[in-house]
Amino acid sequence: MTPTFFQREPSAADRERWRAELAATPSATRRDERLMLFLFRVGSERFGIEPAHLELVAPMPAIHSMPHRSTALAGVVNVRGAVTLCFSLASILDCAADPATTHPMLLVLALRGWRVACQVDAAEGVKEFTPAAQLPAPATLHTAGRSHLKGLFASTAGRDVGWLDANSLFDAFNAAAG
């Protein structure tokens, strides 16, 4: 039986060409020098977090309130059968949520074995940034949200994206959960 295309042995010319391509000097911006961020919007502010911390993006389910909670803890939600704490990113990042949002989204974030849910006004997807293009958080920003930023990136839409520090954000979740 004659081997199919995928079963045949590569020719010596193919192996030599592949070896040369792999040994070639990478482009000025190598793939590992890129930063991927999942972008979302809270009110008029845009933020990004590394996709490694993102477990789920889904339409926002009903939030069940809890008595004696902080404003940062919105309540609990059902995430695939698991009761999960739901936090208000608007409260934690000290920015106004968009009251006109008709289809809020749920983000489930994870770090250090802890899962939390957050309501956002819009989920925009993953975008690639060059770390060299990172700007420091402006010194004029005196909100609580500044402490959760690693920096800013200018986006193609002309609006800056705040790069969130997952460790700082989860510390805030922990403090709000009390």
N, C-alpha and C positions, 0 to 999 in steps of 0.2 A: 504494500500500500504506500502510495506517495505521501510524504509528509505535507501537511497544510502549511500555509504561510507562517502561522504562529508556532508550528512545531519544528520548522527547519532551523538549522544552525546558521547564525549570521556569518556573512562572508568576512574574509580577512580585511577587505577594503572598508566594510561597514564598521568593524571593530576599531580599525585605525582612525577612521573619521570621528567616531564617538569618543575615543581616547583624547584626540586633539581638541574636541569641543569642551570636554570636561576639564582639560588641563589649561585651557585658555584663561587669561586674566579676566576676572569678572568685570562687569561694567562699573562705572564710577559709583553707582549706588547699588550695592549688593542687596539681594533679597532680605538677608538677615539684618540689614541696616534700616529696614522699613518698620514702621510701627502701625499695627492694625488697631483701630478703635471702633467699637460699636457706638454709633451716634444716636442720641435721642434728644427730645425737647421737653423741657419743663417750663411752661409759660412761654416767654419769648427767648429764653436762654437755651443754648445748645451745649450738650455735654457729650463726652465720650469715655468709655471704659474698655479695658482690654477684653476681647471676646472670651478669654480663658475663664473669666469670672461670670460669664453669662450662661445660665442653664436653660432658660426658656423665655420666649417672647410670645405673648398670646393676648387675645382680647381680655380686657379687665373683667374679672368676675365680681360678684357682690362682695363688698367688704363688710364683715361683721364686727361691729364696734365692741369695745371692751371697756368696762368701768375703770375709773382711776388710772387713766393712761396719760402719757405726755402728748403734746400736739404732734410730735414727730412720729409717734406710733399710731397709725390710722386704724388698726384693728387686726383681724386675721382673715385670711382667704383660704379657699380650698384649692390647692395646687395638685392636681392629679391624685386626689384622695388624701392628701396630707394637709393638715392644718398648719399654715405658715404665717408667721408674723409679717404684716404689711406696713411698710414705713412710708411716710410722706417725704419724698425728696424735696418738694417745695419748701417744707419746713426745715429740713436738715441743711439744705443749700441756701436757705434764706432768699428764695426768689418766689415770685407770685405764680401760682398755677393759673392756667388759662381756663376761666369759667365757661368759655364758649366751646370747649372741647366736647364733641359729641361721641367720640370713640376713643376713650383713653386706653392705653396699653399697659399690660402687666409685664414687668421684667422680673425674673427670678435670678438673683445673684448669689454666688457662693464663694466663700473664702474660709480657710482654716476649718473645714468641715461644717460650717454654719450656712444655712440657706435662708434667704429673706426675699420677700416680695416687695416691689415698689411700683407705684402708679406713676406713669409718665403721660404727657399729653400726646406725644407722637414718637414712634420708633422709626429711625431713618436708615438703619442698616450699617454695614461695615464699610469703613473708608480707610485708605492707606495714607500715612503721613511719613515725612522724613524727619527723624529726630533733630536734625540740624535746623529745621524750620520752627522748632519750638520757641515760643516767646515766654518770658516769665509772667506770672500772674501780676497784673498791674498793682502797684503800691497804693493806688487811690481806691482800690476795692476794699471796703471796710466791712464786708459782710462775713457772716459765719462760713459761708460757702468758700471763701478764699482759702481757708485752712485745709480744705479737701481737694485743692487743685495742685497738680504737679506742674501745670503750665497751660499755655494757650497755643492753638494753631489757627491760622487764618484759613478759612475755607474758600472754595471756589464761589460760593454764594455771597461772599463778602461779609459773612458773619463769623465771628470767632467761635471756636469750639473749645470749651474748658475740658482739659484732660484730668479726669478724676483719679485720685489716689485711693485705690481699693482698701488698703490697710486703714487709712484715716476714716474712710466712709464706714467701714465695718466697726471701727471704734465708736463712731457716733451712733450706729445702730445699737451697739451693746449698751452704751450709756442711756439711750432713749428707752430701751427695753427694761432698764433698771433692775 
